Amino acid sequence: MTMPELPDMGDPIPREGPTPSQYTWHRNALLFFGVVSPWIFLYVATRNVGLLWLAVLNLISTYLGLYVIVRAWRRDQMRRVYVALASSLGFLILWTSLFKILN
């Protein structure tokens, strides 16, 4: 019995949207920097109540960045995702360095 030869299928069509590795990286970054780090910062800031305002600013800026990231992700605006993630990390570095200097 002979097997029929398959016809030429042409070039493969590239998959649209983010790859699984991009999705995993974004998810892990959002979980750590967007959810966990502000609460760690708040816990550390409770030792010095006079600098609690820095922790509150960190919470506000990080969750605002997280909101922008999630909205941009759903609209498939990857540039905005990267900008919001970078600005959230920048604010985290800013608040952490201010906390070190003022403490």
C-alpha positions as CSV (number, residue, x, y, z in Angstrom):
1,M,0.0,0.0,0.0
2,T,1.4,3.4,-1.0
3,M,1.0,6.6,1.0
4,P,-0.1,9.7,-0.8
5,E,2.3,12.6,-0.8
6,L,1.1,15.7,1.0
7,P,0.8,18.9,-1.0
8,D,3.1,21.8,-0.3
9,M,1.6,23.8,2.6
10,G,3.6,27.0,1.9
11,D,5.4,29.2,4.4
12,P,4.3,28.9,8.0
13,I,2.2,31.8,9.3
14,P,3.8,33.5,12.2
15,R,1.9,33.3,15.5
16,E,0.3,36.6,16.5
17,G,0.6,38.0,19.9
18,P,3.3,37.6,22.6
19,T,5.2,34.4,22.9
20,P,4.9,32.2,26.0
21,S,8.3,33.3,27.3
22,Q,7.3,37.0,26.9
23,Y,4.1,36.3,28.8
24,T,5.9,34.5,31.6
25,W,8.4,37.3,32.0
26,H,5.7,40.0,32.1
27,R,3.7,38.0,34.6
28,N,6.6,37.3,36.9
29,A,7.7,41.0,36.7
30,L,4.2,42.2,37.4
31,L,3.7,39.9,40.3
32,F,7.0,40.9,42.0
33,F,7.3,44.6,41.3
34,G,3.6,45.4,41.0
35,V,2.2,43.4,43.9
36,V,4.9,42.2,46.4
37,S,7.5,45.0,46.5
38,P,5.3,47.9,47.6
39,W,4.2,45.8,50.6
40,I,7.7,44.9,51.5
41,F,8.6,48.5,51.3
42,L,5.7,49.4,53.5
43,Y,6.7,46.8,56.1
44,V,10.3,48.2,56.2
45,A,9.0,51.8,56.4
46,T,6.9,51.1,59.5
47,R,10.1,51.1,61.5
48,N,10.5,54.8,60.9
49,V,7.0,56.3,61.0
50,G,8.2,59.7,59.8
51,L,9.1,58.2,56.4
52,L,5.8,56.3,55.9
53,W,4.9,58.9,53.3
54,L,7.5,57.4,51.0
55,A,6.0,54.0,51.3
56,V,2.5,55.4,50.5
57,L,3.9,57.2,47.4
58,N,5.6,53.9,46.4
59,L,2.3,52.1,46.7
60,I,0.4,54.8,44.7
61,S,3.0,55.0,41.9
62,T,3.5,51.2,41.7
63,Y,-0.2,50.4,41.6
64,L,-0.8,53.2,39.1
65,G,1.9,51.7,36.9
66,L,0.4,48.3,37.3
67,Y,-3.0,49.6,36.2
68,V,-1.4,51.2,33.1
69,I,0.5,47.9,32.3
70,V,-2.6,45.7,32.6
71,R,-4.7,48.1,30.4
72,A,-1.9,48.3,27.7
73,W,-1.4,44.6,27.8
74,R,-5.1,43.9,27.2
75,R,-5.1,46.4,24.3
76,D,-1.9,44.8,22.9
77,Q,0.1,48.0,23.2
78,M,3.5,46.5,24.0
79,R,5.4,49.8,23.9
80,R,3.2,51.2,26.6
81,V,3.7,48.1,28.7
82,Y,7.5,48.5,28.6
83,V,7.3,52.3,29.3
84,A,4.9,51.7,32.3
85,L,7.1,48.9,33.6
86,A,10.2,51.0,33.3
87,S,8.6,54.0,35.0
88,S,7.3,51.8,37.9
89,L,10.8,50.4,38.4
90,G,12.3,53.9,38.2
91,F,9.9,55.1,40.9
92,L,10.7,52.1,43.0
93,I,14.4,52.9,42.7
94,L,13.7,56.6,43.5
95,W,11.6,55.9,46.6
96,T,14.1,53.3,47.9
97,S,17.1,55.7,47.4
98,L,15.2,58.5,49.1
99,F,14.3,56.2,52.0
100,K,18.0,55.2,52.4
101,I,19.1,58.9,52.3
102,L,16.5,60.1,54.8
103,N,16.8,57.2,57.1
